[in-house]
Amino acid sequence: MTAERNGRPDALLQAALELTAEHDLDRILDRMVGCAAGLAGARYAALGVYDSTGRIERFVHFGLDAETVAGIGQLPEGRGLLGEVIVAAGPIRLADLGADPRSCGFPAHHPPMRSFLGVPVRIGNRRFGNLYVTEKHGGEPFDEDDEHLVVTLAAFAAAAIEAALLVTTERELGAVQERARAQREMLARVIDAQEAERARVARDLHDQIGQSLTSVLLGLRLVDGSLSGEAPDLDDARARTGDVRALVAQALDEVRQIAFELRPTVLDDVGLVAAVRRLAGEFERRFGVAVELALDGLDDDTRLRREVETVVYRVVQEALTNVARHAGASSVAVEIAVRDAGTQATITDDGVGFAVGGPLRSLGLAGMSERASLIDGRLDIRSAPGEGTTVVLEVPR
């Protein structure tokens, strides 16, 4: 027994080194209760961690097998003697736990426990929890040496716990900062996409509507010229008026087309399928390029998340716009598939193609990629000179 006692300071030092070298809170707590049992010569050990109200919110134990724990059922909440230890100013040491008037007994299937030592664990000025050891080997009560060892161990463990909590706080702070950085980058990308969209609309308004309205002004000037002479030419004025009427109708059609490209109401009203069908039909009518549309796993009644429908539609729209402006294609295939893994849109043309490694922003591909990233999607561009282009959007479910 004397040899065992003489070796306990070394065991305490080893336990302290192990605890302070550890940075994971769960492993610190597990190791703490195991070391406490070993130092005090106890069969059982436990650590009760408190919540803000002083109740035990976590109970880490040593010496009980899984079958015994299952038989006991609910873990302690801090009533009876354990509750007294919570409010005690210092250690509590008992020769017979069951004989103490503060004890409220054990639940069914709980192993017998007599000798008891409870030691507070403090972090700074805050009580983190209590460390308990029970049932000393040989049936003897815990003595002052046992108490001193467990109190010292609790102090070392408190330092390790505080360090682990600090590391956890720093990691959480780092994660918060990383999320904030990612959000700032995402916001910047969204703003860039919005600015690019505004620039496109401005160009369309200038190139299409501005030109049409200039033609209307010229037409009105010709009408005025037909009517301002000494002998007004009514027939010419009527012809000029008809030309102006056609120009106004054309401008109105262009306004409607720009508005539809900004946000097609059919996308909100009846969903992606109807919107894409209308987009494909309008594309064929305006540019004379055949569109083969294939739908897999969705029909007129299928509705996806609003943001998914918007991104899929925009990617198909931008890909078709690129086909019209750059591809020189005679046909384009659009396939939209909804499967268990998510949604995939594939747009393939038979045009001139391009080198994918080159600059993409002029083709609007960067904007499509940004849209995909907003919904955790992925955009893949496959092309080569003379081999057409394939745009693939994949959106996870």
For each residue, the residues with C-beta under 8 A, 3 or more apart:
1: 4 5
2: 5 6
3: 6 7
4: 1 7 8 41
5: 1 2 8 145
6: 2 3 9
7: 3 4 10 11
8: 4 5 11 12 39 145 149
9: 6 12 13
10: 7 13 14
11: 7 8 14 15 35 38 39
12: 8 9 15 16 39 149 152 153
13: 9 10 16 17
14: 10 11 17 18
15: 11 12 18 19 31 35 38 39 153 156
16: 12 13 19 20 153 156
17: 13 14 20 21
18: 14 15 21 22 31 35
19: 15 16 22 28 31 32 35 156 157 159 160
20: 16 17 156 159 160 163
21: 17 18
22: 18 19 27 28 31 160 164
23: 163 164 167
24: 27 28 164
25: 28 29 161 164 165 168
26: 29 30
27: 22 24 30 31
28: 19 22 24 25 31 32 157 160 161 164
29: 25 26 32 33 47 49 60 161
30: 26 27 33 34 60 62
31: 15 18 19 22 27 28 34 35
32: 19 28 29 35 36 47 60 131 153 157 160
33: 29 30 36 37 45 46 47 60 61 62 131
34: 30 31 37 38 45 62
35: 11 15 18 19 31 32 38 39 153
36: 32 33 39 40 42 45 62 131 133 150 153 154
37: 33 34 40 42 43 44 45 62 63 133
38: 11 15 34 35 41
39: 8 11 12 15 35 36 146 149 150 153
40: 36 37 45 117 133 136 142 146 149 150
41: 4 38 136 137 138 146
42: 36 37 45 63 115 117 133 134 135 136 137 142
43: 37 63 134 135 136 137
44: 37 61 62 63 64 111 113 133 134 135
45: 33 34 36 37 40 42 61 62 63 131 132 133 134
46: 33 59 60 61 62 131 132 134
47: 29 32 33 58 59 60 61 121 129 130 131 132
48: 56 58 59 76 78 82 86 129 130 132
49: 29 56 57 58 59 60 128 129
50: 53 54 55 56 57 78 86 127 128 129
51: 54 55 56 57
52:
53: 50
54: 50 51 78 86 87
55: 50 51 77 78
56: 48 49 50 51 59 75 76 77 78 82 86 129
57: 49 50 51
58: 47 48 49 129
59: 46 47 48 49 56 75 76
60: 29 30 32 33 46 47 49
61: 33 44 45 46 47 64 69 75
62: 30 33 34 36 37 44 45 46
63: 37 42 43 44 45
64: 44 61 68 69 72 111
65: 68 69
66: 69 70
67: 70 71
68: 64 65 71 72 109 111
69: 61 64 65 66 72
70: 66 67 73
71: 67 68 108 109
72: 64 68 69 75 107 108 109 110
73: 70 107 108 109
74: 77 107
75: 56 59 61 72
76: 48 56 59 79 82
77: 55 56 74
78: 48 50 54 55 56 82 83 86
79: 76 82 83 104
80: 83 84 102 103 104 105
81: 84 85 92 97 100 102 103 104 116 118
82: 48 56 76 78 79 85 86 118 130 132
83: 78 79 80 86 87
84: 80 81 87 88 92 102
85: 81 82 88 92 118 120 130 132
86: 48 50 54 56 78 82 83 127 130
87: 54 83 84
88: 84 85 91 92 118 120
89:
90: 120
91: 88 117 118 119 120 147 150 151
92: 81 84 85 88 116 117 118
93: 116 117 118 141 142 146 147
94: 97 99 100 115 116 117 141
95: 99 114 115 141
96: 99 100 114 115
97: 81 94 100 103 113 114 115 116 134
98: 103 105 106 113 114
99: 94 95 96 103
100: 81 94 96 97 103 116
101:
102: 80 81 84
103: 80 81 97 98 99 100
104: 79 80 81
105: 80 98
106: 98 110 112 113
107: 72 73 74 110
108: 71 72 73
109: 68 71 72 73
110: 72 106 107 113
111: 44 64 68 135
112: 106 135
113: 44 97 98 106 110 116 134 135
114: 95 96 97 98 134 135 139
115: 42 94 95 96 97 134 135 136 139 140 141 142
116: 81 92 93 94 97 100 113 132 133 134 142
117: 40 42 91 92 93 94 132 133 134 142 146 147 150
118: 81 82 85 88 91 92 93 130 131 132
119: 91 130 131 132 147 150 151 154
120: 85 88 90 91 127 129 130 131 154
121: 47 127 128 129 130 131 154 157 158 161
122: 125 126 127 128 158
123: 126 128 158 161 162 165
124: 162
125: 122
126: 122 123
127: 50 86 120 121 122 130
128: 49 50 121 122 123 158 161
129: 47 48 49 50 56 58 120 121
130: 47 48 82 85 86 118 119 120 121 127
131: 32 33 36 45 46 47 118 119 120 121 150 153 154 157
132: 45 46 47 48 82 85 116 117 118 119
133: 36 37 40 42 44 45 116 117 136 142 146 150
134: 42 43 44 45 46 97 113 114 115 116 117
135: 42 43 44 111 112 113 114 115
136: 40 41 42 43 115 133 139 140 141 142 146
137: 41 42 43
138: 41
139: 114 115 136
140: 115 136 143
141: 93 94 95 115 136
142: 40 42 93 115 116 117 133 136 146 147
143: 140 146 147
144: 147 148
145: 5 8 148 149
146: 39 40 41 93 117 133 136 142 143 149 150
147: 91 93 117 119 142 143 144 150 151
148: 144 145 151 152
149: 8 12 39 40 145 146 152 153
150: 36 39 40 91 117 119 131 133 146 147 153 154
151: 91 119 147 148 154 155
152: 12 148 149 155 156
153: 12 15 16 32 35 36 39 131 149 150 156 157
154: 36 119 120 121 131 150 151 157 158
155: 151 152 158 159
156: 15 16 19 20 152 153 159 160
157: 19 28 32 121 131 153 154 160 161
158: 121 122 123 128 154 155 161 162
159: 19 20 155 156 162 163
160: 19 20 22 28 32 156 157 163 164
161: 25 28 29 121 123 128 157 158 164 165
162: 123 124 158 159 165 166
163: 20 23 159 160 166 167
164: 22 23 24 25 28 160 161 167 168
165: 25 123 161 162 168 169
166: 162 163 169 170
167: 23 163 164 170 171
168: 25 164 165 171 172
169: 165 166 172 173
170: 166 167 173 174
171: 167 168 174 175
172: 168 169 175 176
173: 169 170 176 177
174: 170 171 177 178
175: 171 172 178 179
176: 172 173 179 180
177: 173 174 180 181
178: 174 175 181 182
179: 175 176 182 183
180: 176 177 183 184
181: 177 178 184 185
182: 178 179 185 186
183: 179 180 186 187
184: 180 181 187 188
185: 181 182 188 189
186: 182 183 189 190 373 374
187: 183 184 190 191
188: 184 185 191 192
189: 185 186 192 193 370 373 374
190: 186 187 193 194 370 374
191: 187 188 194 195
192: 188 189 195 196 370
193: 189 190 196 197 367 370 371
194: 190 191 197 198
195: 191 192 198 199
196: 192 193 199 200 367
197: 193 194 200 201 262 367
198: 194 195 201 202
199: 195 196 202 203
200: 196 197 203 204
201: 197 198 204 205 258 262
202: 198 199 205 206
203: 199 200 206 207
204: 200 201 207 208 209 254 258 261
205: 201 202 208 209 210 258
206: 202 203 209 210
207: 203 204 210 211
208: 204 205 211 212 254 258
209: 204 205 206 212 213 251 254 255 258
210: 205 206 207 213 214
211: 207 208 214 215
212: 208 209 215 216 247 250 251 254
213: 209 210 216 217 251
214: 210 211 217 218
215: 211 212 218 219 247
216: 212 213 219 220 244 247 248 251
217: 213 214 220 221
218: 214 215 221 222
219: 215 216 222 223 240 243 244 247
220: 216 217 223 224 244
221: 217 218 224 225
222: 218 219 225 226 240 243
223: 219 220 226 227 237 240 241 244
224: 220 221 227 228
225: 221 222 228 229
226: 222 223 229 232 233 234 236 237 240
227: 223 224 232 233 234 237
228: 224 225 232
229: 225 226 232 233
230:
231:
232: 226 227 228 229 237
233: 226 227 229 236 237
234: 226 227 237 238
235: 238 239
236: 226 233 239 240
237: 223 226 227 232 233 234 240 241
238: 234 235 241 242
239: 235 236 242 243
240: 219 222 223 226 236 237 243 244
241: 223 237 238 244 245
242: 238 239 245 246
243: 219 222 239 240 246 247
244: 216 219 220 223 240 241 247 248
245: 241 242 248 249
246: 242 243 249 250
247: 212 215 216 219 243 244 250 251
248: 216 244 245 251 252
249: 245 246 252 253
250: 212 246 247 253 254
251: 209 212 213 216 247 248 254 255
252: 248 249 255 256
253: 249 250 256 257
254: 204 208 209 212 250 251 257 258
255: 209 251 252 258 259
256: 252 253 259 260
257: 253 254 260 261 282
258: 201 204 205 208 209 254 255 261 262
259: 255 256 262 263
260: 256 257 263 264 265 282
261: 204 257 258 264 317
262: 197 201 258 259
263: 259 260 267 268
264: 260 261 267 268 275 278 279 313
265: 260 268 269
266: 269 270 274 275 278
267: 263 264 271 272 275 309 310 313
268: 263 264 265
269: 265 266 274
270: 266 273 274 275 300
271: 267 274 275 300 301 302 303 304 309
272: 267 275 276 298 302 303 304 309 312 313 336
273: 270 276 277 295 298 299 300 302
274: 266 269 270 271 277 278 300
275: 264 266 267 270 271 272 278 279 309 313
276: 272 273 279 280 293 313 316 334 336
277: 273 274 280 281 293
278: 264 266 274 275 281 282
279: 264 275 276 282 283 313 316 317 320
280: 276 277 283 284 291 293 320 334
281: 277 278 284 285 291
282: 257 260 278 279 285 286
283: 279 280 286 287 289 291 320 324
284: 280 281 287 288 289 290 291
285: 281 282
286: 282 283 324
287: 283 284 323 324
288: 284
289: 283 284 323 324 329 330 331 332
290: 284 330 331 332
291: 280 281 283 284 320 331 332 333 334
292: 331 332 333 334
293: 276 277 280 334 335
294: 333 334 335 336
295: 273 298 299 335 336 337
296: 335 336 337 338 339
297: 302 337 338 339
298: 272 273 295 302 304 336 337 338
299: 273 295 302
300: 270 271 273 274
301: 271
302: 271 272 273 297 298 299 338
303: 271 272 309
304: 271 272 298 308 309 312 338 343
305: 308 309
306: 309 310
307: 310 311 374 375
308: 304 305 311 312 343 375 395
309: 267 271 272 275 303 304 305 306 312 313
310: 267 306 307 313 314
311: 307 308 314 315 371 372 374 375 377 393 395
312: 272 304 308 309 315 316 336 343 345 393 395
313: 264 267 272 275 276 279 309 310 316 317
314: 310 311 317 318 368 371
315: 311 312 318 319 345 347 368 371 372 379 391 393
316: 276 279 312 313 319 320 334 336 345 347
317: 261 279 313 314 320 321
318: 314 315 321 322 364 367 368
319: 315 316 322 323 347 368 391
320: 279 280 283 291 316 317 323 324 332 334 347
321: 317 318 324 325 364
322: 318 319 325 326 327 363 364 365 389
323: 287 289 319 320 326 327 329 332 347 349 351 389
324: 283 286 287 289 320 321 327
325: 321 322
326: 322 323 351 352 354 363
327: 322 323 324 332 349 351 352 353 388 389
328: 351 352
329: 289 323 332 349 350 351 352 388
330: 289 290 350
331: 289 290 291 292 349 350
332: 289 290 291 292 320 323 327 329 347 348 349 350
333: 291 292 294 346 347 348 349
334: 276 280 291 292 293 294 316 320 345 346 347
335: 293 294 295 296 344 345 346 347
336: 272 276 294 295 296 298 312 316 343 344 345 346
337: 295 296 297 298 343 344 345 346
338: 296 297 298 302 304 342 343
339: 296 297 342 343 344
340: 397
341: 396 397
342: 338 339 394 395 396 397
343: 304 308 312 336 337 338 339 393 394 395 397
344: 335 336 337 339 392 393 394 395
345: 312 315 316 334 335 336 337 391 392 393
346: 333 334 335 336 337 390 391 392 393
347: 315 316 319 320 323 332 333 334 335 390 391
348: 332 333 388 389 390 391
349: 323 327 329 331 332 333 388 389 390
350: 329 330 331 332 388
351: 323 326 327 328 329 388 389
352: 326 327 328 329 385 386 388
353: 327 383 384 385 386 387 388 389
354: 326 358 363 383 384 385 389
355: 358 383 384 385
356: 360 381 382 383 384
357:
358: 354 355
359: 362
360: 356 363 365 366 369 381
361: 364 365 366 367
362: 359
363: 322 326 354 360
364: 318 321 322 361 367 368
365: 322 360 361 368 369 379 381 391
366: 360 361 369 370
367: 193 196 197 318 361 364 370 371
368: 314 315 318 319 364 365 371 372 379 391 393
369: 360 365 366 372 373 379
370: 189 190 192 193 366 367 373 374
371: 193 311 314 315 367 368 374 375 377
372: 311 315 368 369 375 377 378 379 393 395
373: 186 189 369 370 376 377
374: 186 189 190 307 311 370 371 377
375: 307 308 311 371 372 395
376: 373 395 396
377: 311 371 372 373 374 393 394 395 396
378: 372 393 394
379: 315 365 368 369 372 391 392 393 394
380: 391 392 394
381: 356 360 365 389 390 391 392
382: 356 389 390 391 392
383: 353 354 355 356 387 388 389 390
384: 353 354 355 356 387
385: 352 353 354 355
386: 352 353
387: 353 383 384
388: 327 329 348 349 350 351 352 353 383
389: 322 323 327 348 349 351 353 354 381 382 383
390: 346 347 348 349 381 382 383
391: 315 319 345 346 347 348 365 368 379 380 381 382
392: 344 345 346 379 380 381 382
393: 311 312 315 343 344 345 346 368 372 377 378 379
394: 342 343 344 377 378 379 380
395: 308 311 312 342 343 344 372 375 376 377
396: 341 342 376 377
397: 340 341 342 343
